[in-house]
Amino acid sequence: MDERVLRSLIKWPNVPHCFGWLALDRRGQWRMRDEFAQQNKLTGSVIRHVALNEFIARNYARDTTGRYFFQNGPQRVFITLDATPWIVRLHPTANNMHFTTQCQMPFHPQGALSDELGNIYITGLTQQTIYTDFEQADKISFTQTAELSVALLHDHDLALFSELATIQEQACSFGGSWIWHEKALPLDPISANELCERFGFIKTPNA
């Protein structure tokens, strides 16, 4: 979290929150959704400005109810999630592979899930910024901790992931295992509508 953002929160603690105007799509892109996009259920415009994308990523956080948001100075802009709070890319290197999130943070896998639509989700640890509301204007608490979460694997990396996996077909999905850094990790089936409850996040935050 940027220091100037934290200072602005102390200076202007009662700025109204914003809902519906910012989204995270299935490819890890931040999208601006104006009133027309919201009213017509459109995806909105991809934010291309590099500095703005980096600013959002640095100030991406969640509250204790599972709502993710971008702390834009004193204003909290809650984010509509198309899939999960994290989207990961799989990067091969000379010696090994690694995952990074849309915020360019490492994601350390512990397993994977597959749903009835063929999506692959990686479960694991990543650094998260968590806001706790103490209901006191002069007390603002953001903590950083490595927490278990879930990330949708970018669809461009499905073929690469399949090279790591041993698949067993199951009803409406598939399971098995996959090899990560010479270790076998589970690949379990899940229904897409179970993700939010299991991992404690809210896709469409409300006031």
C-alpha positions in Angstrom: 0.0 0.0 0.0 1.4 3.4 -1.0 2.4 5.7 1.9 0.6 8.7 0.3 -2.6 6.6 0.1 -2.4 5.8 3.8 -1.8 9.5 4.6 -4.8 10.5 2.5 -7.0 8.1 4.4 -6.1 9.7 7.7 -6.7 13.2 6.3 -10.0 12.3 4.6 -11.5 9.3 6.4 -15.1 9.6 5.3 -14.9 9.7 1.5 -17.8 7.5 0.1 -17.0 4.1 -1.3 -17.4 3.4 -5.0 -19.1 0.3 -6.4 -19.4 -1.2 -9.9 -16.9 1.1 -11.7 -13.9 -1.2 -11.7 -13.6 -4.9 -12.7 -10.9 -7.6 -12.9 -11.5 -9.8 -16.0 -10.6 -13.4 -16.6 -7.3 -12.4 -18.2 -6.1 -10.3 -15.3 -7.0 -6.9 -16.9 -8.4 -4.1 -15.0 -11.6 -2.7 -16.7 -13.3 0.6 -16.2 -17.1 0.3 -16.3 -18.9 3.6 -16.7 -22.7 4.0 -16.1 -23.5 2.8 -19.7 -21.4 -0.4 -19.2 -23.0 -1.1 -15.8 -26.6 -0.6 -17.0 -26.1 -2.8 -20.0 -24.0 -5.4 -18.2 -21.0 -4.8 -20.5 -17.4 -5.7 -19.6 -16.1 -2.1 -19.8 -12.9 -0.7 -21.2 -9.5 -2.3 -20.5 -7.2 0.1 -18.7 -4.1 0.5 -20.9 -2.3 3.2 -18.9 0.8 1.4 -17.5 1.3 3.7 -14.5 -2.4 3.4 -13.5 -2.3 -0.4 -13.8 0.8 -0.4 -11.5 -0.9 2.0 -9.0 -4.0 -0.3 -8.8 -1.9 -3.4 -8.3 0.1 -1.8 -5.5 -3.0 -0.7 -3.7 -5.1 -3.8 -4.2 -6.5 -5.2 -1.0 -9.5 -6.9 0.6 -11.6 -6.4 3.7 -12.5 -9.1 6.3 -15.8 -9.8 4.5 -14.0 -11.0 1.3 -14.6 -7.8 -0.8 -11.6 -6.8 -2.9 -10.9 -3.2 -3.6 -8.5 -0.6 -5.0 -7.6 2.1 -2.4 -7.6 5.2 -4.7 -6.2 7.8 -2.3 -9.0 8.3 0.3 -11.6 6.5 -1.8 -12.2 2.7 -1.8 -13.1 1.4 -5.2 -14.6 -2.1 -4.8 -13.8 -4.5 -7.7 -16.2 -6.7 -9.5 -14.5 -10.1 -10.1 -15.2 -11.9 -13.3 -13.7 -15.1 -11.9 -11.4 -15.0 -8.9 -9.4 -12.3 -7.0 -6.2 -13.5 -8.6 -5.4 -14.4 -12.2 -2.1 -16.2 -12.7 0.3 -16.7 -15.5 2.6 -19.7 -15.8 6.2 -18.6 -16.7 8.8 -21.2 -17.8 12.4 -20.3 -17.0 15.7 -21.9 -17.7 15.7 -23.9 -14.5 12.1 -24.1 -13.5 8.6 -22.5 -13.7 6.8 -20.0 -11.6 3.4 -18.3 -11.3 2.8 -14.6 -11.0 -0.5 -12.8 -10.3 -2.0 -9.8 -12.2 -0.3 -7.7 -9.6 3.1 -9.2 -10.6 3.4 -10.9 -7.2 4.6 -14.6 -6.8 1.9 -17.2 -6.3 3.1 -20.4 -4.6 0.9 -23.3 -5.6 -0.3 -26.1 -3.3 -2.8 -27.7 -5.7 -5.2 -27.1 -8.6 -8.9 -27.4 -9.3 -10.9 -28.0 -12.5 -14.5 -27.0 -13.0 -17.3 -28.2 -15.3 -16.4 -25.5 -17.8 -12.8 -26.7 -18.2 -11.3 -23.8 -16.2 -8.1 -24.5 -14.2 -7.7 -22.8 -10.8 -4.5 -22.8 -8.9 -4.7 -22.9 -5.1 -1.8 -21.6 -3.0 -0.2 -18.8 -1.0 0.3 -15.2 -2.1 0.9 -11.9 -0.3 -2.3 -10.1 0.5 -3.1 -6.7 1.9 -6.0 -7.0 4.4 -8.0 -4.1 5.8 -9.6 -4.3 9.2 -12.3 -1.7 10.1 -12.0 -0.6 13.7 -14.8 2.0 13.2 -12.4 4.7 14.5 -11.5 7.6 12.2 -8.0 7.8 13.5 -7.2 4.1 13.4 -6.6 2.5 10.0 -5.2 -1.0 9.8 -3.7 -2.6 6.7 -1.7 -5.8 7.3 0.2 -7.9 4.8 0.3 -11.6 5.1 0.7 -14.7 3.0 -2.7 -16.4 2.8 -4.2 -19.4 1.0 -6.2 -18.2 -2.0 -7.4 -19.3 -5.4 -6.4 -18.0 -8.8 -7.8 -18.6 -12.3 -5.1 -19.8 -14.6 -4.9 -17.6 -17.7 -6.4 -19.4 -20.7 -3.2 -18.9 -22.7 -1.4 -21.2 -20.2 -3.8 -24.1 -20.3 -1.7 -26.0 -22.9 1.5 -25.6 -20.8 -0.3 -26.7 -17.7 -1.6 -29.8 -19.4 2.0 -30.9 -20.0 2.5 -31.0 -16.3 -0.8 -32.9 -15.5 -1.9 -36.5 -15.3 -5.6 -36.4 -15.8 -8.4 -38.8 -14.7 -11.8 -38.1 -16.2 -14.6 -37.8 -13.7 -18.3 -36.9 -13.9 -18.7 -33.3 -15.2 -15.0 -32.6 -14.6 -11.6 -34.2 -14.3 -9.0 -34.7 -11.6 -5.6 -36.3 -11.1 -2.3 -34.7 -10.3 0.4 -32.4 -11.7 4.1 -32.1 -11.2 5.4 -28.8 -9.7 9.1 -28.5 -9.0 9.5 -32.3 -9.0 6.6 -32.7 -6.5 3.1 -34.2 -7.3 0.3 -31.8 -6.4 -3.4 -32.7 -6.5 -5.7 -31.7 -9.3 -9.3 -32.0 -7.9 -12.7 -31.3 -9.4 -14.9 -28.4 -8.2 -18.1 -26.8 -9.3 -17.6 -23.2 -10.4 -20.3 -21.9 -8.0 -18.5 -23.4 -5.0 -15.4 -21.2 -5.4 -16.6 -18.0 -3.6 -17.8 -19.9 -0.5 -14.8 -22.2 -0.3 -12.2 -19.4 -0.6 -14.1 -16.6 1.1 -14.4 -13.9 -1.6 -17.3 -11.8 -3.0 -17.4 -11.5 -6.8 -19.8 -8.5 -6.9 -19.4 -6.3 -3.8 -22.3 -4.2 -2.5 -22.4 -1.4 0.0 
